[in-house]
Amino acid sequence: MRVRLLKKSMVTGLAMSTILALIVGCSGNNGNDKESDQPKDGKVTLKYLDWAPDEERKSQQKSFDAFMKAHPNIKIDYQSVPEDEFTSKLTAMAASKTLPDISAIREAEALRWDESGILLDMSKYYEDGTISPKMDSNKFVSPDGKLLGYSVANEIIILHYNKQIFDDAGLPYPPAETDKAWTWDQMLEVARKLTVDKNGKNPNEDGFDKDNIVQYGIDVNHAADFFWTPFAISNGGGEVSQDGKELLINKPETIEAIQKVADLALKEYVSPTPAQAQGLPGDVGQKLASGKVAMATSGQWELVNIGPQVEKGLKNGVGVLPIFKKPATTNTGLPLVIYNTTKHPDEAIELYKWLMDPNQNQANFDSGVWMPTELSWYTDPELIKKWTATPVHPPEYKTAVIDYALKATYPTPWFFLPTYSRLGEVLNPGLDPVWLGEMTAQEAIDAIYPQMKEIFDSGKANP
């Protein structure tokens, strides 16, 4: 399976408007007549759609093979397309009334597709116990209370680091417990000590060469809004309130946090600028293993990239994020949805249950790419062992990730706010000048706030 959070491509309002135009009238019928829908070999065929690179596609196929062995009356027609073609593929299938029975779907698109009326309301299946309950922080729900489902994996933003760099510098490791989290200033002080130019100088030393840094103390991911929002929430701000009723992006606390993140590169020189980042290895695992970055904030799922480097000798560590006023992390995760056009809802539910069952996803836990979505897997010692047994999960993982997820998680608003992805289409490019040092956070937010407010007030997932 896949978690492709670093390559999130938000669909434009124009594209989603096109989708709506194409699928008008398709929500009750997928275009298959009863004759052609009858199984000729006694098996029901379910169509499943996703996007996945080769290795993840192979892993998914293994899961499907096991499911078909356990359910000999069900055949799965598995279709996987390149990631950048997924939305257009789904749009074409909607237009031709050949939607899949079940699919993965982009987090940012879930509520947009729901607004078109083609997603099955999963409420009754969770209420009557057909499907085991999941953690509330992973629930995708529409404004009218329709339960679209849950994310197939729970993913939070954490701090990754190279223990060897800390050992060599004689510094203690970053805190792994929520109540011992660094303040922002404490993190900054450590990052200064771990940032080194070609002459061995730190940023607080005379003669430091900010244009020739060979090791950065920290790389704070701001590729998309949900990566930096933990710091805004920690400071008393955020993008929107957790009840979805208030737009918070223009609060002073939010603007301060955004500027603090930008200043790590622009003023403190402990983090790479966008231009400097181009010269670093691609993923977090490679950055840490190269010794060019001591710490990096990103998703827990980066363990799947760190794993190969651990096999080569990297001593990886995980910690909680630094705080301003309170501990905070955001979570996200890929939703699975069933389409209300399916001719086989009972069989589709069986497949959904299988894919959402942590017991069927051991390979994804072992690699570190997934975290479970059921509470018992965070509280039962035996279940915790089951999903954290591989070397990529360091000893401090229990407190730094599992306990942290339970104590400090604030769901990314695409779980519950219809306008969230539209807001992101304005916010993310609107902040690019901040990361580049061309505008202050205040100037950038002032420029885009009127448009964001208009979108927020509309309450609509689609323009």
Secondary structure, 3 states (H helix, E strand, C coil): CCCCHHHCCCCCHHHHHHHHHHHCCCCCCCCCCHHHHCCCCCCEEEEEEEECCHHHHHHHHHHHHHHHHHCCCEEEEEEEECHHHHHHHHHHHHHCCCCCCEEECCHHHHHHHHHCCCECCCHHHHHCCCCCCCCHHHEEECCCCCEEEEECCCEEEEEEEEHHHHHHHCCCCCCCCHHHCCEHHHHHHHHHHHCEECCCCCCCCCCCCCCCEEEEEEEECCCCHHHHHHHHHHCCCCCECCCCCCECCCCHHHHHHHHHHHHHHHCCCCCCCHHHHCCCCCCHHHHHHHCCEEEEEEEHHHHHHHHHHHHCCCCEEEECCCECCCCCEEEECCEEEEECCCCCHHHHHHHHHHHHCHHHCHHHHHHCCCCCCCCHHHHCHHHHHHHCCCCCCCCCHHHHHHHHHHHHEEECHHHCCCCHHHHHHHHHHHHHHHHCCCCCHHHHHHHHHHHHHHHHHHCCCCC
